């Protein structure tokens, strides 16, 4: 039987947890969230929404892609979050000459000093870690980018004829420069779909930039304390997935993803329907993985808000970061200057909960 939490005299619906352990874990999560933000704020100025999105992606066993021009602190934010977590961390600098084996690892010939015999031994690459920062991922060619695909989806790496398992938790944060810049290779759709969130990093305000300049042009340095261990992260990921969600909420998430897909060709003899202000701009819509991440992100958002149930607003809040990189717009959108965020907002206006 579910164990109800302490009565709330505010008139709000009481929170119901699946077990006392889940209640303690949820309380630990909210405490850790505040502590993590406090630690990260010692180094990173502003960017609260970016930090919140990274935390949600981590709790959902997802991965995050941060996009912005150079110099906005994308790498700094990811590295600071990693320093606030007691997890094995590796940073991979993507460059045009980076090879897949530089990421996954490779077999090397080792000689036994005792008998002089030679044997093959697998030398693990930086991908074998809990927190992997793929810095400037679109500076490497597609062949190297694809080295991450299997690891991000199946938590394993295949080299030659052998498949190696990755130890959970496994969290990839990639940074990307705008594709309009020189020396970039756009990520293919299959690679983009592996990321739970597409997070834009924008310019700071004048006040925030002044604080950044003051903090980075002095001799002071911040000492960060790790807040969550790998074992705690695994436990919280399990709690997030245990948050109950009503069928109506799941149907709402599925309807949002479904509405993003252009209608198929009408049957022979059927009247053609004029495309609306959404479908006439979309070439390809979101995959079912988008529906999964909408629900998972909504669960994490609800838990971080102190609720052990998901409502429609939680799904709406996840729509833009989840769908932003999953919709492929056509030339009509480019010609009329309509961006993908605007399309998603139109979808949310069209799709209503049942």
N, C-alpha and C positions, 0 to 999 in steps of 0.2 A: 504494500500500500504506500502511496506517496506520502511523505511527511510534510505537513504544512509548516511554513515558517512562522515566526512570532507574529501575533496579531498586529495589524496596522490600524491605528485609530484615525488615520487621515481620510478614511472612506475609500481608498484605492483598493483595487483587487489584490488580495494577498498573493504573494509569490508562493508557488508550490514546486518543491524540488523532488526529484526522483528518489533521493536518499539524503540522509544527513551529511554523508561525505560530499555529495554534489553541492550542498549548501555551503559547506566549508570551502570547497574549491572555488565556488562563485565569489565568495567573500575574498578569498585569496587573489582571485583575478582582478577584482576592482581595486584591491590594495596595490597589487603589482602594477596595474595600469597607472595609478597616480605616482608610484615610485619611479617607474620607467620614464614617464614624462618629465619628472623632476630631474632625474639624472641626465636625460638627453638635453634638457634646457640649459644645462651647464655649458654645453658646447654649441648647440644649434639654436639659433634665434628664430622664433616664429615657426612657420610650417607645421602647425598643429594638425591640420587635416592630413598632410602627408604621413606624419608619424602615426596617426590613428589608423590610416589605411594599411600601413605596413604591419601594425600590430594585429589588425583583423585578419590579414592574409596569413600571418604566422599561425594564428589560432585555428584557422580553417584548413591547415595543411596545404595552403595554396602558395603561389609565387607572385611576385610583384615586379612590374616594369615601370621605372621612373623615366620620364621624358622631359628634357629641358636643355637649353643652351648651356655650353660650358661655363663653369664658374658660379653656379647657383647652389652648390653644396650637396648635390645628389650623392656623391661618394661619401662625403662627410656624414650625412644622415644615416646611410646604411652602416658605415663603419662604427658610428656612435651607438646605434642600436645593437650591433653585434657585441660591442664592449660592455653593454648593459645586460647581456645574457651570458650565462656560464655555459657556453657551447663552443665546440670546435669551429673555428672561423678560418676561411681561406678567401683570398682575393685573387681574381684572374683578370689581368689587363688584356683586353682583346685588341689585337693589332692585325694588320693585313697579312703578316707572315705567321700568325699563330696557327698551329696544326691541331686536328682533333686529338692526337695522342698527347699533346701538351696539356690537355684538359682531363682526359680520362685516365691516362697512364699508358704504359707500354710494357711488353715483355723484353727483358734484357738477359744477356748471357752472364751467369755468375760462375766463378770457379771455386770449388771447395778447396780451401787451403790444406786440408788434411790428406785427401787422396788425389787432388789435382783434377778431379772430374768436373766437367762443365754441365750446367743445368740451366734451364730457363726459369726465370723468376719474374713475377709481375711487380713492377714498380708503380705504386698507386699515384695518380695525379691529384691535383688540388680539388677535384670534384668530390673526393672522399672526405667530406666534412659535414657538419650539421648546418652551418650558415655559409653559403657561397655568394660572394659578390661578383657578378659578371659585369665588370666595369667597361663602359662604352661597347656594349655587345655588338652594335652594328658597325663597328670598325673592322670586324673580321668578316671574311667571305662566308656565304651560306653553308658551305661544307663544314666549316668549323662551328658555326652557330648550331648546326644540326646535332653536334655531339652532345648537346644538353637534352635533346628530346626524350630519349629513353629514361634518363635519370629523373627528369621532372615528372614523368607520367608513371613509370613503373618502379621507381626507386631501385634501379639496378643499372649496371654498366656492362656491356658486352665488348670484350676485346678478343679478337681471334675467335676461338671456339669456346671460350669460357665466359660465363656470366657471373658477375660479382654483385652482391647485394650491398646497398647503402644503408648505413645505420640511421634510423629515425631519431629525432626529427630531422627532416631535410628541407631547408628553406633557401630558395634562390631569389636574390634581389638583383635585378639587372638595371643598369643605367643606359640610357640611349640619347644620343644627340639627334636633333631634328634631321629628317632624311634629306632636307634641302641642302644641308651642309656638304662640303667636299669631303671625299674619302669615306663615305658611308655606304653600307649595303643594307637595303631595306629587309627587315625580317619577314620571311614568308608567313602566310596565314597559319600554317600548321604550327609554326613556332610561337606566333602571337597567341594562339588559342590555348597554349599551355599555361599562360599567365592568368592568374585570377583577376588581377587589377591592372589597369593602365592608369598611372598616376602622373598628372602633369605637375611639374615644378616651375613655378612662376617667379618673377622678380619680386624681391622684398619691397616693403614700403620704405620711404625715406628714413623713418625713425628706426626701423629694423636694420636697414643698411648701416646707419650710424653706429648702432650697437655692435654689428658684425665687425666693423672697422676697428672700434675700440678694443674688442675682445681679441682680435687677431693681430694687432700691432703692438702688443705689450709682451712682457716676459712671463705673465701668469699662464698657467695651464691647469686644466680641470682634471681631478682624479675621479674616475667613474667607478662605482661599486656595482658588481653584477647583482641583478635583482632576481632573475629566474634561472634555475638550472635546466638542463636538458630533460631530466626526469619530470620536473614540474611542467614544462611545456607540453610534454607528451600527455600528462594527466589532464591538463586544461584543454588540449585538443580533443580528448575523449569526452570531456564534459560538454564542450560546445556541440559536438555531434549528437549528444543525448538530449539537447533542448527539444521539447515537443513542438510540433508545427501542425496546424490544422490543415485539412485537405483543401479548404478554400484558399488558404495562403499559398499552398503548393500550386494550385490551379492558376492563381494570379501570376505567379512567377513564370509558369509555363506559357500563359497567355501573352505575357510581355515578350518573351523570346519568340513565340510563334508569330506575333504581329510584325516582328522585324523582318520576316521572310517575305519576299515578294510572292504574290499569288501565282500558282502554276497556270499554265495555258488553259483556257476554257475548253470544255468538250466541244466536239464538232457540232455546229448548229446552235451553240449557246451564244447569247449576246455577250459581247466584250464589255467589261466593266472599266470605266475610265480610272486610271491610277489616282489615288488620293495624294495628299500633301506629304505623305510618308513614303509610300511604295515607289513613287516615280523618281525618287532620289537614290534608292537602294539597289545595288547590284546583287550582293549576297547578304543574307541575314545571319543571325546568331545560331550557333549549334546547340544541341542539348546540354553541352557542358556549361553554357551560360545559365541555363535554368538551375543546374546543380549549384553553381557558385552564387546565384541570387539567393537561394535558400540558405546555403551555408553562411554566407556573409550576413544575412538577416539574423541567423541564430547567434552569431558572435556579437552583433550589434545589440541584440536584445539582452544578452547576458552582461555585456559591458554597461548597459543602462540599468542593471539591477532587476531585470525581468527574466523569468524562466519560461517564457512563451513568446512567440513571434507574431507580430501584427503586420498589416499591409504596409504601414509606413516604413518598417524595417526593410522590406523588399524594395520599396521605391528609393530609399536612400542608397541601395547598392546598385541601382540600375545603370547609372552613368559610368562609374569606374569598371563595372563588369562588361558592359556592352560596347564601350568606347572603341576598343580595338577589335571587336568582332563583327562590326558592320563595315561592309565595303561599299562605298558610295560610287555612283556613276558620274558621267560627264555633266549631267544636268545639275547635280549638286555643286560641282566645281564652277560651272558657268554662272550659277545664280548666287554663289558665295554662301551656300548653306553648309555648316559644319556638322559633324556627327553628334555633338552634344545637343544641338538644336533638334536633330531628328529624334534623339532619345526622349527629349522633353515632349515632343509631339506624340510619341508613342504612349508615354505615360498619361497624356490627356485623353487619348483614345481608348485605352484599356482600363476598364473599371472592374473592381472586385464584384463577384457575383453575390 
